[in-house]
Amino acid sequence: MRRWRKTRTGLSGSGPGALHKTARRRRLLQRITNMIHLLIAGALVAALYVVLVETLFKKSKCKGTADMTGKTAIITGGNTGIGKATALDLAGRGVRVILACRNQKKAESAINDIKKATGSNDILFMELDLGSFKSVRAFAENFLKSESKLDLLINNAGLVADGRTEDGFGIEFGVNHLGHFLLTCLLLDRLKESPAARVVTLSSMAYRWGKIDFDSLVTTKDLGSGRYSWQFFQAYCNSKLCNVLFTHELAKRLKGTNVTCYSVHPGVVKTELSRNVSLWQKVFIEPVARLLFLDPKTGAQTTLHCAVQEGIEHLSGRYFSCCAVEEVCAKAKDDAVAKKLWEVSERLSGLL
Protein backbone atom coordinates (compact mmCIF):
# COMPACT_ATOMS: atom_id res chain seq x y z
CA MET A 1 0.00 0.00 0.00
CA ARG A 2 1.31 3.48 -0.93
CA ARG A 3 2.05 5.65 2.08
CA TRP A 4 1.27 9.34 2.23
CA ARG A 5 2.60 12.12 4.45
CA LYS A 6 1.04 15.43 5.09
CA THR A 7 2.93 18.62 4.23
CA ARG A 8 2.12 22.31 4.45
CA THR A 9 1.13 22.27 0.82
CA GLY A 10 -0.88 19.13 1.03
CA LEU A 11 -0.18 15.46 0.41
CA SER A 12 3.19 14.43 -1.02
CA GLY A 13 4.27 11.00 -2.12
CA SER A 14 7.59 9.38 -1.43
CA GLY A 15 7.47 7.31 -4.62
CA PRO A 16 9.20 7.59 -8.03
CA GLY A 17 8.21 11.22 -8.67
CA ALA A 18 9.91 12.45 -5.52
CA LEU A 19 13.06 10.46 -6.30
CA HIS A 20 13.14 11.95 -9.79
CA LYS A 21 12.95 15.47 -8.35
CA THR A 22 15.80 14.70 -5.94
CA ALA A 23 18.01 13.38 -8.75
CA ARG A 24 17.24 16.46 -10.83
CA ARG A 25 18.22 18.73 -7.94
CA ARG A 26 21.50 16.81 -7.54
CA ARG A 27 22.29 17.19 -11.24
CA LEU A 28 21.57 20.91 -11.06
CA LEU A 29 23.76 21.27 -7.98
CA GLN A 30 26.56 19.38 -9.76
CA ARG A 31 26.31 21.67 -12.77
CA ILE A 32 26.50 24.75 -10.53
CA THR A 33 29.53 23.27 -8.74
CA ASN A 34 31.24 22.54 -12.06
CA MET A 35 30.51 26.06 -13.26
CA ILE A 36 32.03 27.53 -10.08
CA HIS A 37 35.12 25.38 -10.57
CA LEU A 38 35.43 26.58 -14.17
CA LEU A 39 35.06 30.21 -13.08
CA ILE A 40 37.73 29.76 -10.41
CA ALA A 41 40.06 28.05 -12.90
CA GLY A 42 39.43 30.84 -15.42
CA ALA A 43 40.16 33.49 -12.80
CA LEU A 44 43.41 31.74 -11.83
CA VAL A 45 44.50 31.49 -15.48
CA ALA A 46 43.68 35.17 -16.01
CA ALA A 47 45.60 36.12 -12.85
CA LEU A 48 48.59 34.04 -13.97
CA TYR A 49 48.49 35.73 -17.37
CA VAL A 50 48.51 39.17 -15.76
CA VAL A 51 51.41 38.22 -13.49
CA LEU A 52 53.44 36.87 -16.43
CA VAL A 53 52.72 39.93 -18.57
CA GLU A 54 53.83 42.21 -15.73
CA THR A 55 56.98 40.24 -14.89
CA LEU A 56 58.49 37.70 -17.26
CA PHE A 57 56.91 39.24 -20.36
CA LYS A 58 56.88 42.86 -19.21
CA LYS A 59 57.09 45.53 -21.90
CA SER A 60 59.22 48.66 -21.78
CA LYS A 61 59.95 51.64 -24.00
CA CYS A 62 63.21 53.40 -24.82
CA LYS A 63 62.77 57.11 -24.13
CA GLY A 64 66.22 58.24 -25.24
CA THR A 65 66.20 61.29 -27.52
CA ALA A 66 69.92 61.88 -28.03
CA ASP A 67 70.96 63.16 -31.44
CA MET A 68 72.49 60.14 -33.20
CA THR A 69 72.86 61.73 -36.63
CA GLY A 70 76.12 60.77 -38.32
CA LYS A 71 77.06 58.04 -35.86
CA THR A 72 78.08 54.57 -37.08
CA ALA A 73 76.81 51.31 -35.60
CA ILE A 74 77.59 47.64 -36.15
CA ILE A 75 74.80 45.20 -35.31
CA THR A 76 75.61 41.50 -35.39
CA GLY A 77 72.69 39.39 -36.56
CA GLY A 78 71.01 42.56 -37.76
CA ASN A 79 69.04 40.91 -40.55
CA THR A 80 66.24 39.48 -38.41
CA GLY A 81 64.45 39.66 -35.06
CA ILE A 82 65.73 42.03 -32.39
CA GLY A 83 68.74 42.98 -34.49
CA LYS A 84 66.61 44.09 -37.42
CA ALA A 85 64.26 46.04 -35.13
CA THR A 86 67.29 47.74 -33.55
CA ALA A 87 68.72 48.57 -36.98
CA LEU A 88 65.41 50.04 -38.12
CA ASP A 89 65.16 52.31 -35.09
CA LEU A 90 68.78 53.50 -35.31
CA ALA A 91 68.51 54.11 -39.06
CA GLY A 92 65.46 56.25 -38.34
CA ARG A 93 67.62 58.30 -35.95
CA GLY A 94 70.17 59.02 -38.68
CA VAL A 95 72.73 56.35 -37.75
CA ARG A 96 74.88 54.68 -40.39
CA VAL A 97 74.11 50.99 -39.77
CA ILE A 98 76.25 48.02 -40.74
CA LEU A 99 74.42 44.69 -40.63
CA ALA A 100 77.07 42.12 -39.69
CA CYS A 101 75.65 38.70 -40.49
CA ARG A 102 76.15 35.48 -42.45
CA ASN A 103 73.20 35.43 -44.80
CA GLN A 104 73.56 38.08 -47.48
CA LYS A 105 70.14 37.41 -49.00
CA LYS A 106 68.38 37.96 -45.65
CA ALA A 107 70.51 41.01 -45.00
CA GLU A 108 69.62 42.59 -48.35
CA SER A 109 65.93 41.91 -47.70
CA ALA A 110 66.23 43.55 -44.26
CA ILE A 111 68.05 46.54 -45.77
CA ASN A 112 65.27 47.04 -48.30
CA ASP A 113 62.65 46.89 -45.52
CA ILE A 114 64.56 49.40 -43.39
CA LYS A 115 65.11 51.78 -46.30
CA LYS A 116 61.40 51.74 -47.11
CA ALA A 117 60.43 52.32 -43.48
CA THR A 118 62.95 55.07 -42.68
CA GLY A 119 63.97 56.61 -45.99
CA SER A 120 67.62 56.12 -45.00
CA ASN A 121 70.12 54.87 -47.55
CA ASP A 122 72.95 54.65 -45.03
CA ILE A 123 72.61 50.92 -44.34
CA LEU A 124 74.93 48.23 -45.62
CA PHE A 125 75.80 44.57 -45.26
CA MET A 126 79.18 43.14 -44.26
CA GLU A 127 79.61 39.40 -44.03
CA LEU A 128 80.34 38.00 -40.60
CA ASP A 129 80.21 34.43 -39.29
CA LEU A 130 80.76 34.50 -35.53
CA GLY A 131 81.42 30.77 -35.60
CA SER A 132 84.65 31.34 -37.52
CA PHE A 133 87.66 33.25 -36.18
CA LYS A 134 88.83 33.66 -39.77
CA SER A 135 85.53 35.35 -40.67
CA VAL A 136 85.59 37.57 -37.56
CA ARG A 137 89.12 38.73 -38.35
CA ALA A 138 88.26 39.31 -42.02
CA PHE A 139 85.20 41.35 -41.02
CA ALA A 140 87.22 43.50 -38.61
CA GLU A 141 89.92 44.07 -41.22
CA ASN A 142 87.35 44.98 -43.87
CA PHE A 143 85.51 47.33 -41.53
CA LEU A 144 88.64 49.10 -40.32
CA LYS A 145 89.77 49.67 -43.90
CA SER A 146 86.43 50.90 -45.22
CA GLU A 147 84.93 52.79 -42.26
CA SER A 148 86.57 55.71 -40.52
CA LYS A 149 84.55 55.65 -37.30
CA LEU A 150 82.62 53.39 -34.94
CA ASP A 151 80.33 54.69 -32.23
CA LEU A 152 78.15 51.70 -31.43
CA LEU A 153 78.92 47.99 -31.37
CA ILE A 154 75.83 45.93 -30.67
CA ASN A 155 76.65 42.28 -30.02
CA ASN A 156 73.17 41.06 -30.81
CA ALA A 157 73.49 37.68 -32.57
CA GLY A 158 72.86 34.48 -30.62
CA LEU A 159 71.52 30.97 -30.94
CA VAL A 160 70.29 27.90 -29.11
CA ALA A 161 71.70 24.85 -30.86
CA ASP A 162 74.02 21.89 -30.63
CA GLY A 163 77.18 21.44 -32.68
CA ARG A 164 80.64 22.89 -33.17
CA THR A 165 82.06 26.05 -34.71
CA GLU A 166 84.57 26.05 -37.55
CA ASP A 167 87.32 26.24 -34.92
CA GLY A 168 85.98 23.31 -32.91
CA PHE A 169 84.27 25.14 -30.06
CA GLY A 170 80.81 24.36 -28.74
CA ILE A 171 78.59 26.43 -31.02
CA GLU A 172 76.77 28.33 -28.28
CA PHE A 173 79.95 29.24 -26.43
CA GLY A 174 81.71 29.93 -29.72
CA VAL A 175 79.04 32.15 -31.29
CA ASN A 176 77.29 33.71 -28.29
CA HIS A 177 80.48 34.58 -26.40
CA LEU A 178 83.81 33.86 -28.04
CA GLY A 179 83.03 35.28 -31.49
CA HIS A 180 81.71 38.50 -29.96
CA PHE A 181 84.67 38.65 -27.57
CA LEU A 182 87.13 38.53 -30.44
CA LEU A 183 85.14 40.99 -32.54
CA THR A 184 84.95 43.51 -29.70
CA CYS A 185 88.65 43.26 -28.94
CA LEU A 186 89.59 43.77 -32.60
CA LEU A 187 87.43 46.92 -32.81
CA LEU A 188 88.28 48.50 -29.45
CA ASP A 189 90.88 50.92 -30.78
CA ARG A 190 88.42 52.29 -33.33
CA LEU A 191 85.75 52.60 -30.65
CA LYS A 192 88.16 54.58 -28.46
CA GLU A 193 88.53 57.16 -31.24
CA SER A 194 84.85 58.08 -30.89
CA PRO A 195 83.94 60.95 -28.53
CA ALA A 196 81.48 58.64 -26.75
CA ALA A 197 81.25 55.02 -27.89
CA ARG A 198 79.23 52.15 -26.46
CA VAL A 199 79.30 48.37 -26.59
CA VAL A 200 75.95 46.67 -25.96
CA THR A 201 75.95 42.88 -25.56
CA LEU A 202 72.71 40.94 -25.52
CA SER A 203 72.62 38.45 -22.68
CA SER A 204 69.51 36.93 -21.11
CA MET A 205 67.89 36.33 -17.75
CA ALA A 206 68.99 32.73 -18.44
CA TYR A 207 72.45 33.72 -17.15
CA ARG A 208 71.05 32.96 -13.68
CA TRP A 209 71.17 29.23 -14.45
CA GLY A 210 74.59 29.39 -16.06
CA LYS A 211 77.89 28.09 -14.75
CA ILE A 212 81.47 28.09 -16.00
CA ASP A 213 83.69 25.03 -15.68
CA PHE A 214 87.12 26.27 -16.79
CA ASP A 215 88.68 22.81 -16.67
CA SER A 216 86.02 21.47 -19.01
CA LEU A 217 86.33 24.53 -21.23
CA VAL A 218 90.06 24.03 -21.72
CA THR A 219 89.81 20.29 -22.37
CA THR A 220 86.60 20.13 -24.43
CA LYS A 221 86.50 23.69 -25.88
CA ASP A 222 82.93 23.86 -24.69
CA LEU A 223 80.76 24.84 -21.73
CA GLY A 224 78.24 22.08 -22.26
CA SER A 225 76.85 20.01 -25.08
CA GLY A 226 74.64 17.01 -25.77
CA ARG A 227 71.94 15.77 -28.05
CA TYR A 228 69.07 16.54 -25.67
CA SER A 229 67.41 19.95 -25.58
CA TRP A 230 67.97 20.46 -21.85
CA GLN A 231 71.70 19.95 -22.42
CA PHE A 232 72.10 22.61 -25.07
CA PHE A 233 69.74 24.92 -23.16
CA GLN A 234 72.15 24.63 -20.23
CA ALA A 235 74.98 25.47 -22.62
CA TYR A 236 72.98 28.52 -23.72
CA CYS A 237 72.60 29.63 -20.09
CA ASN A 238 76.36 29.21 -19.62
CA SER A 239 77.08 31.37 -22.66
CA LYS A 240 74.72 34.08 -21.39
CA LEU A 241 76.59 34.14 -18.08
CA CYS A 242 79.75 34.64 -20.13
CA ASN A 243 78.12 37.69 -21.77
CA VAL A 244 77.42 39.33 -18.41
CA LEU A 245 80.91 38.55 -17.04
CA PHE A 246 82.53 39.76 -20.27
CA THR A 247 80.75 43.11 -19.95
CA HIS A 248 81.68 43.32 -16.26
CA GLU A 249 85.38 42.84 -17.04
CA LEU A 250 85.30 44.98 -20.20
CA ALA A 251 84.06 47.96 -18.18
CA LYS A 252 87.05 47.62 -15.85
CA ARG A 253 89.46 47.56 -18.79
CA LEU A 254 87.77 50.58 -20.41
CA LYS A 255 87.89 52.70 -17.27
CA GLY A 256 89.33 56.12 -18.09
CA THR A 257 88.35 55.89 -21.77
CA ASN A 258 85.32 57.31 -23.57
CA VAL A 259 83.87 53.84 -24.21
CA THR A 260 81.18 52.36 -21.99
CA CYS A 261 79.53 48.95 -22.13
CA TYR A 262 76.32 47.27 -21.02
CA SER A 263 74.77 43.80 -21.02
CA VAL A 264 71.08 43.43 -21.77
CA HIS A 265 68.17 41.10 -21.15
CA PRO A 266 65.82 41.94 -24.03
CA GLY A 267 62.86 40.07 -22.58
CA VAL A 268 61.34 36.80 -23.74
CA VAL A 269 61.03 37.61 -27.43
CA LYS A 270 59.59 35.73 -30.39
CA THR A 271 62.62 35.52 -32.69
CA GLU A 272 64.55 32.94 -34.67
CA LEU A 273 66.75 32.19 -31.64
CA SER A 274 65.27 28.69 -31.28
CA ARG A 275 65.20 27.91 -35.00
CA ASN A 276 67.48 24.91 -34.41
CA VAL A 277 65.31 23.14 -31.83
CA SER A 278 63.36 19.99 -32.69
CA LEU A 279 59.95 19.98 -34.36
CA TRP A 280 58.07 18.77 -31.27
CA GLN A 281 59.60 21.58 -29.22
CA LYS A 282 58.49 24.11 -31.80
CA VAL A 283 54.97 22.66 -31.65
CA PHE A 284 55.00 23.29 -27.88
CA ILE A 285 56.73 26.68 -27.98
CA GLU A 286 54.81 28.27 -30.88
CA PRO A 287 51.37 28.62 -29.17
CA VAL A 288 52.97 30.04 -26.02
CA ALA A 289 55.10 32.39 -28.11
CA ARG A 290 52.10 33.71 -29.99
CA LEU A 291 50.22 34.38 -26.75
CA LEU A 292 52.93 35.77 -24.49
CA PHE A 293 56.29 36.41 -26.15
CA LEU A 294 57.28 39.98 -26.98
CA ASP A 295 57.59 41.05 -30.60
CA PRO A 296 61.10 42.03 -31.84
CA LYS A 297 60.35 45.77 -31.77
CA THR A 298 59.44 45.56 -28.08
CA GLY A 299 62.39 43.26 -27.45
CA ALA A 300 64.77 45.85 -28.93
CA GLN A 301 63.83 48.61 -26.48
CA THR A 302 66.40 47.84 -23.76
CA THR A 303 69.15 47.50 -26.37
CA LEU A 304 68.16 50.90 -27.74
CA HIS A 305 68.04 52.35 -24.23
CA CYS A 306 71.64 51.31 -23.64
CA ALA A 307 72.63 52.59 -27.09
CA VAL A 308 71.07 56.06 -27.01
CA GLN A 309 70.02 57.00 -23.47
CA GLU A 310 72.01 59.91 -22.09
CA GLY A 311 73.35 59.89 -18.55
CA ILE A 312 74.00 56.16 -18.08
CA GLU A 313 77.77 56.31 -18.60
CA HIS A 314 78.39 55.82 -14.87
CA LEU A 315 76.55 52.49 -15.13
CA SER A 316 79.12 51.00 -17.50
CA GLY A 317 79.51 47.27 -16.98
CA ARG A 318 76.02 46.85 -15.55
CA TYR A 319 73.12 44.64 -16.63
CA PHE A 320 69.88 46.14 -17.94
CA SER A 321 66.36 44.79 -18.24
CA CYS A 322 63.14 46.65 -19.16
CA CYS A 323 65.15 49.81 -19.90
CA ALA A 324 66.49 49.95 -16.36
CA VAL A 325 69.61 48.79 -14.57
CA GLU A 326 69.11 45.57 -12.62
CA GLU A 327 71.24 43.96 -9.96
CA VAL A 328 72.77 40.62 -10.95
CA CYS A 329 73.45 37.62 -8.74
CA ALA A 330 76.88 37.17 -7.16
CA LYS A 331 78.31 34.78 -9.75
CA ALA A 332 77.64 37.31 -12.54
CA LYS A 333 79.81 40.00 -10.94
CA ASP A 334 82.61 37.85 -9.54
CA ASP A 335 85.78 39.83 -10.35
CA ALA A 336 88.08 36.81 -10.27
CA VAL A 337 85.88 34.69 -12.54
CA ALA A 338 85.35 37.57 -14.97
CA LYS A 339 89.09 38.20 -15.18
CA LYS A 340 89.84 34.50 -15.70
CA LEU A 341 87.17 34.22 -18.40
CA TRP A 342 88.76 37.16 -20.21
CA GLU A 343 92.23 35.64 -20.04
CA VAL A 344 91.01 32.21 -21.16
CA SER A 345 89.03 33.81 -23.99
CA GLU A 346 92.13 35.70 -25.13
CA ARG A 347 94.05 32.44 -25.42
CA LEU A 348 91.24 30.49 -27.06
CA SER A 349 90.59 33.20 -29.66
CA GLY A 350 94.26 33.57 -30.53
CA LEU A 351 94.69 37.10 -29.19
CA LEU A 352 97.64 35.95 -27.08
ChimeraX attribute file (.defattr): number of C-alpha atoms within 10 A of each C-alpha:
attribute: neighborCount
match mode: 1-to-1
recipient: residues
	/A:1	3
	/A:2	6
	/A:3	8
	/A:4	11
	/A:5	9
	/A:6	9
	/A:7	8
	/A:8	6
	/A:9	6
	/A:10	7
	/A:11	9
	/A:12	14
	/A:13	13
	/A:14	11
	/A:15	11
	/A:16	9
	/A:17	10
	/A:18	12
	/A:19	12
	/A:20	11
	/A:21	11
	/A:22	12
	/A:23	11
	/A:24	12
	/A:25	12
	/A:26	12
	/A:27	12
	/A:28	12
	/A:29	12
	/A:30	12
	/A:31	12
	/A:32	12
	/A:33	12
	/A:34	12
	/A:35	12
	/A:36	12
	/A:37	12
	/A:38	12
	/A:39	12
	/A:40	12
	/A:41	12
	/A:42	12
	/A:43	12
	/A:44	12
	/A:45	12
	/A:46	12
	/A:47	12
	/A:48	12
	/A:49	15
	/A:50	13
	/A:51	13
	/A:52	13
	/A:53	15
	/A:54	11
	/A:55	12
	/A:56	13
	/A:57	19
	/A:58	19
	/A:59	20
	/A:60	18
	/A:61	15
	/A:62	19
	/A:63	14
	/A:64	15
	/A:65	11
	/A:66	11
	/A:67	12
	/A:68	17
	/A:69	13
	/A:70	13
	/A:71	19
	/A:72	24
	/A:73	25
	/A:74	24
	/A:75	22
	/A:76	27
	/A:77	24
	/A:78	29
	/A:79	27
	/A:80	21
	/A:81	21
	/A:82	28
	/A:83	25
	/A:84	25
	/A:85	23
	/A:86	28
	/A:87	29
	/A:88	25
	/A:89	18
	/A:90	22
	/A:91	27
	/A:92	18
	/A:93	19
	/A:94	19
	/A:95	23
	/A:96	24
	/A:97	25
	/A:98	23
	/A:99	27
	/A:100	28
	/A:101	22
	/A:102	20
	/A:103	15
	/A:104	16
	/A:105	11
	/A:106	15
	/A:107	23
	/A:108	16
	/A:109	13
	/A:110	23
	/A:111	26
	/A:112	15
	/A:113	14
	/A:114	21
	/A:115	17
	/A:116	12
	/A:117	13
	/A:118	15
	/A:119	13
	/A:120	19
	/A:121	15
	/A:122	15
	/A:123	21
	/A:124	15
	/A:125	22
	/A:126	18
	/A:127	19
	/A:128	25
	/A:129	22
	/A:130	31
	/A:131	25
	/A:132	19
	/A:133	22
	/A:134	13
	/A:135	18
	/A:136	22
	/A:137	18
	/A:138	15
	/A:139	21
	/A:140	19
	/A:141	13
	/A:142	13
	/A:143	17
	/A:144	16
	/A:145	9
	/A:146	9
	/A:147	10
	/A:148	10
	/A:149	18
	/A:150	25
	/A:151	25
	/A:152	26
	/A:153	25
	/A:154	30
	/A:155	28
	/A:156	25
	/A:157	26
	/A:158	25
	/A:159	17
	/A:160	22
	/A:161	24
	/A:162	22
	/A:163	14
	/A:164	18
	/A:165	19
	/A:166	16
	/A:167	15
	/A:168	14
	/A:169	21
	/A:170	25
	/A:171	32
	/A:172	32
	/A:173	29
	/A:174	28
	/A:175	24
	/A:176	27
	/A:177	26
	/A:178	28
	/A:179	27
	/A:180	25
	/A:181	24
	/A:182	21
	/A:183	22
	/A:184	20
	/A:185	14
	/A:186	18
	/A:187	16
	/A:188	16
	/A:189	12
	/A:190	15
	/A:191	24
	/A:192	19
	/A:193	16
	/A:194	17
	/A:195	11
	/A:196	15
	/A:197	24
	/A:198	24
	/A:199	27
	/A:200	25
	/A:201	30
	/A:202	25
	/A:203	31
	/A:204	23
	/A:205	19
	/A:206	16
	/A:207	24
	/A:208	16
	/A:209	14
	/A:210	20
	/A:211	19
	/A:212	19
	/A:213	11
	/A:214	16
	/A:215	11
	/A:216	12
	/A:217	17
	/A:218	12
	/A:219	8
	/A:220	14
	/A:221	19
	/A:222	24
	/A:223	28
	/A:224	25
	/A:225	23
	/A:226	14
	/A:227	10
	/A:228	11
	/A:229	16
	/A:230	11
	/A:231	14
	/A:232	23
	/A:233	22
	/A:234	22
	/A:235	28
	/A:236	30
	/A:237	26
	/A:238	26
	/A:239	33
	/A:240	31
	/A:241	26
	/A:242	28
	/A:243	29
	/A:244	29
	/A:245	28
	/A:246	28
	/A:247	29
	/A:248	24
	/A:249	22
	/A:250	24
	/A:251	21
	/A:252	15
	/A:253	10
	/A:254	16
	/A:255	12
	/A:256	9
	/A:257	14
	/A:258	15
	/A:259	23
	/A:260	29
	/A:261	29
	/A:262	30
	/A:263	30
	/A:264	29
	/A:265	24
	/A:266	26
	/A:267	26
	/A:268	20
	/A:269	20
	/A:270	20
	/A:271	17
	/A:272	13
	/A:273	16
	/A:274	15
	/A:275	12
	/A:276	12
	/A:277	16
	/A:278	12
	/A:279	10
	/A:280	8
	/A:281	11
	/A:282	15
	/A:283	10
	/A:284	10
	/A:285	14
	/A:286	12
	/A:287	11
	/A:288	12
	/A:289	16
	/A:290	11
	/A:291	9
	/A:292	17
	/A:293	22
	/A:294	21
	/A:295	19
	/A:296	21
	/A:297	17
	/A:298	22
	/A:299	29
	/A:300	31
	/A:301	26
	/A:302	30
	/A:303	29
	/A:304	23
	/A:305	24
	/A:306	31
	/A:307	28
	/A:308	21
	/A:309	17
	/A:310	13
	/A:311	8
	/A:312	17
	/A:313	16
	/A:314	8
	/A:315	15
	/A:316	22
	/A:317	25
	/A:318	22
	/A:319	30
	/A:320	24
	/A:321	24
	/A:322	24
	/A:323	22
	/A:324	15
	/A:325	17
	/A:326	13
	/A:327	12
	/A:328	15
	/A:329	10
	/A:330	9
	/A:331	18
	/A:332	24
	/A:333	21
	/A:334	13
	/A:335	15
	/A:336	11
	/A:337	18
	/A:338	23
	/A:339	17
	/A:340	14
	/A:341	18
	/A:342	20
	/A:343	13
	/A:344	15
	/A:345	19
	/A:346	16
	/A:347	11
	/A:348	18
	/A:349	16
	/A:350	9
	/A:351	11
	/A:352	9
